[in-house]
């Protein structure tokens, strides 16, 4: 609930809201998953209509082709995600929030955009906005729970965009931001921070490069700057990348090359950091290290 105090909107309790708006920039229906995933998709779609997100994710990880994961990664991810959903189940803010996965896996192109927004217990113009772009597999609610748990004083906006946040456009993100501001009767005094995970990290890099003035910073987890925008992103001191040191793009030397490019820039540029022992899902396997990095960057 919002109250008006001296002309400033102030929320009286933390909450999560679902946003919808008319949009021409929504994602196309899911296609091209491969023979194994396509064969299992009808069962998955039925689960989306009848099961809570925690059960849907557990079911999907039992058939990892749907999420584009090899079996060993899926089996390692399952206990980590399960613990996150267990925490959400006893959190009064998140226990009854509906999943965005049915929207992400819609059989037809949606006519409306969709986003989930976490609202802190106090909301003022100085409150900062964090926009998070999801990775492949859809907009899982645990992403937002994770971020709001660590940044409870920020508005956390999670646009949902088909099966992958990598194809999200800057127009869609701008619509989501406007929808949040209209819903809350609030407008922050600073541009938002843009955070992207995995496929969403690639998409966030492209969006950031095309609209630098729209965002205070770019933070990318488990991804790297795509070649098309590599130069423009690497020269930005308000861009930073975090990866596990067991990622393929770290092991094959690409990460070192980007660092070498940065060392040659007299005025600095994007930062690159590694989590020791981290794989692709270090956000869950190494939460303390990930949180420390995010807090350092999100000042």
C-alpha positions in Angstrom: 0.0 0.0 0.0 1.2 3.5 -0.8 0.5 6.7 1.2 1.3 10.3 0.3 3.5 12.0 2.9 4.4 15.7 2.2 4.0 15.1 -1.6 6.3 12.0 -1.6 5.0 8.5 -2.2 6.1 6.2 0.7 5.2 2.5 0.8 4.2 1.1 4.2 5.4 -2.5 3.7 7.6 -4.4 1.2 5.6 -6.1 -1.5 5.8 -7.6 -5.0 3.5 -6.5 -7.8 2.8 -7.8 -11.2 2.9 -5.3 -14.0 1.2 -5.5 -17.5 1.1 -3.0 -20.3 0.2 -2.9 -24.0 3.4 -3.6 -26.1 4.6 -4.1 -29.6 8.0 -5.4 -28.4 7.1 -8.7 -26.8 8.9 -12.0 -27.5 7.9 -14.4 -30.3 6.6 -17.8 -29.2 9.2 -20.4 -28.2 10.5 -22.4 -31.2 13.6 -24.3 -32.2 14.2 -26.1 -28.9 15.4 -29.3 -30.6 13.8 -32.7 -31.0 14.2 -33.9 -27.4 12.9 -30.6 -25.9 10.1 -30.3 -28.4 8.9 -33.8 -27.5 8.7 -33.0 -23.9 7.3 -29.5 -24.3 3.5 -30.4 -24.1 4.1 -32.0 -20.7 6.0 -28.9 -19.6 3.2 -26.6 -20.8 0.6 -28.6 -18.9 2.8 -28.2 -15.8 2.9 -24.5 -16.3 -0.9 -24.4 -16.0 -1.2 -26.5 -12.9 2.0 -26.5 -10.7 3.8 -23.9 -8.6 7.0 -22.5 -10.0 9.2 -24.5 -7.6 7.7 -27.8 -9.0 7.9 -26.6 -12.6 11.6 -25.8 -12.2 12.3 -29.2 -10.5 10.4 -30.9 -13.4 12.3 -28.9 -16.0 15.7 -29.8 -14.4 14.7 -33.5 -14.7 14.5 -32.9 -18.5 17.3 -30.3 -18.8 17.1 -30.0 -22.6 14.1 -27.7 -22.2 16.3 -25.2 -20.4 19.3 -25.9 -22.7 21.4 -27.5 -19.9 23.6 -30.6 -19.9 22.5 -33.2 -17.4 25.5 -32.7 -15.0 24.7 -28.9 -14.7 21.0 -29.6 -14.1 21.7 -32.1 -11.4 24.1 -29.7 -9.7 21.6 -26.8 -10.0 18.6 -28.6 -8.6 19.6 -28.6 -4.8 20.7 -25.0 -5.1 17.4 -23.8 -6.6 15.4 -26.0 -4.2 16.9 -24.2 -1.2 16.0 -20.9 -2.8 12.3 -21.9 -3.3 12.2 -23.2 0.2 13.2 -19.8 1.5 10.6 -18.1 -0.7 7.9 -20.4 0.6 8.3 -18.9 4.1 8.8 -15.4 3.0 5.5 -13.5 3.4 6.5 -11.1 0.6 7.0 -13.9 -2.0 5.0 -16.8 -0.8 2.0 -16.0 -3.0 3.6 -14.2 -6.0 2.5 -15.9 -9.3 5.2 -17.2 -11.7 6.1 -15.5 -14.9 7.0 -18.8 -16.6 3.5 -19.3 -18.2 4.0 -15.9 -19.8 7.5 -16.7 -21.0 6.4 -19.9 -22.6 3.2 -18.5 -24.2 2.1 -20.4 -27.4 1.5 -17.1 -29.2 3.1 -13.7 -29.1 1.7 -11.8 -26.1 -0.1 -8.5 -26.7 1.1 -7.2 -23.4 4.4 -6.9 -21.7 4.9 -8.3 -18.2 7.2 -7.6 -15.3 7.5 -8.4 -11.6 8.5 -5.5 -9.3 9.7 -5.7 -5.8 8.8 -2.5 -3.8 10.8 -1.8 -0.5 9.0 -0.8 2.7 10.0 2.8 2.1 9.8 4.4 -1.3 11.0 7.9 -2.1 12.5 9.7 -5.1 16.0 8.9 -3.8 15.2 5.1 -3.8 17.3 3.4 -6.5 16.0 1.2 -9.2 17.6 -2.0 -10.3 16.5 -3.6 -13.6 17.4 -7.3 -14.0 17.3 -9.2 -17.3 16.8 -12.9 -16.9 18.8 -15.6 -18.7 17.7 -18.6 -20.8 14.8 -20.6 -19.5 12.5 -17.7 -18.5 12.1 -15.2 -15.7 12.3 -17.3 -12.6 11.0 -15.7 -9.5 14.0 -16.7 -7.4 16.1 -14.2 -9.3 14.1 -11.4 -7.8 13.9 -12.9 -4.4 17.7 -13.3 -4.4 18.2 -9.6 -5.4 15.6 -8.1 -3.1 17.0 -10.1 -0.2 20.4 -8.6 -0.7 19.2 -5.1 -1.7 16.0 -4.6 0.3 16.0 -0.9 0.0 15.9 -0.8 -3.8 13.1 -1.3 -6.3 13.9 -4.4 -8.2 12.3 -4.7 -11.6 12.4 -8.0 -13.5 10.9 -7.8 -17.0 9.8 -11.2 -18.4 10.6 -11.8 -22.1 10.0 -15.2 -23.6 12.5 -17.9 -23.0 15.5 -15.7 -23.1 16.3 -12.2 -21.9 19.1 -12.0 -24.5 16.6 -10.8 -27.2 15.0 -8.1 -25.1 15.0 -4.7 -26.7 15.7 -1.3 -25.1 12.1 -0.3 -26.0 10.7 -3.2 -24.0 12.9 -2.3 -21.0 11.9 1.3 -21.2 8.2 0.3 -21.3 8.7 -1.8 -18.2 10.4 1.1 -16.3 7.5 3.4 -17.3 5.0 0.8 -16.2 6.7 0.5 -12.8 6.8 4.3 -12.3 3.2 4.6 -13.2 2.1 1.7 -11.0 4.0 3.1 -8.0 3.3 6.8 -8.6 7.1 7.2 -8.3 10.0 8.4 -10.3 13.6 7.9 -9.2 16.1 10.8 -9.2 18.8 8.7 -10.8 18.8 6.4 -13.8 18.5 2.7 -13.0 21.3 0.2 -12.8 21.0 -2.5 -15.4 22.0 -6.1 -14.4 21.9 -9.1 -16.8 22.5 -12.8 -16.1 23.8 -15.2 -18.7 21.8 -14.7 -21.9 20.3 -11.6 -20.2 23.9 -10.3 -19.7 24.4 -10.4 -23.5 21.1 -8.6 -24.0 21.9 -6.1 -21.3 25.3 -5.3 -22.9 23.6 -4.5 -26.2 20.9 -2.4 -24.6 23.4 -0.5 -22.5 25.6 0.2 -25.6 22.7 1.6 -27.5 21.3 3.8 -24.7 24.1 4.9 -22.3 22.2 7.8 -20.8 19.3 5.5 -19.7 21.4 3.7 -17.1 23.8 4.5 -14.3 25.7 1.3 -14.7 25.9 -2.1 -16.4 26.6 -5.2 -14.4 26.9 -8.6 -16.2 26.9 -12.0 -14.5 28.1 -15.1 -16.3 28.4 -13.5 -19.7 30.6 -11.2 -21.7 30.3 -8.3 -24.2 29.1 -9.5 -27.5 31.4 -8.7 -30.5 28.9 -6.2 -32.0 29.2 -3.9 -28.9 32.5 -5.1 -27.5 34.4 -1.9 -28.2 31.7 0.5 -27.0 31.1 -1.5 -23.8 34.8 -2.1 -22.9 35.5 1.6 -22.9 32.9 2.4 -20.3 34.1 2.7 -16.7 30.5 2.1 -15.4 30.4 -1.4 -16.9 31.6 -4.5 -15.0 31.6 -8.2 -15.7 31.7 -11.1 -13.2 32.3 -14.8 -14.1 33.3 -18.0 -12.5 36.8 -19.1 -13.3 35.6 -22.4 -14.6 33.5 -20.8 -17.4 34.5 -21.8 -20.9 35.1 -18.3 -22.1 37.5 -17.8 -19.1 39.3 -21.1 -19.7 39.8 -20.5 -23.4 41.5 -17.2 -22.9 38.9 -14.7 -24.0 38.5 -13.2 -20.5 42.3 -12.6 -20.3 42.2 -10.8 -23.7 39.5 -8.4 -22.5 41.5 -7.7 -19.4 44.6 -7.0 -21.5 42.5 -4.5 -23.6 41.5 -2.7 -20.4 45.0 -2.5 -19.1 46.1 -0.7 -22.3 43.4 2.0 -21.9 44.8 5.0 -20.2 41.4 6.2 -19.0 40.2 2.9 -17.7 37.1 1.1 -18.8 34.9 -1.9 -17.9 36.0 -4.1 -15.1 36.4 -7.9 -15.1 36.3 -10.0 -12.0 36.4 -13.8 -11.3 35.0 -16.0 -8.6 37.4 -18.8 -7.7 35.9 -22.3 -8.3 32.7 -20.8 -9.8 31.0 -22.3 -12.8 28.1 -20.8 -14.7 25.7 -20.8 -11.7 28.0 -19.0 -9.2 25.1 -16.7 -8.3 23.7 -19.7 -6.3 26.8 -21.7 -5.6 28.9 -18.7 -4.4 26.2 -16.3 -3.1 28.4 -14.4 -0.6 31.1 -13.7 -3.2 28.5 -12.6 -5.8 26.7 -10.4 -3.2 30.0 -8.7 -2.2 30.8 -7.9 -5.8 27.3 -6.6 -6.5 27.3 -4.4 -3.4 30.7 -3.0 -4.3 29.4 -2.0 -7.8 25.9 -0.9 -6.8 26.8 2.0 -4.6 
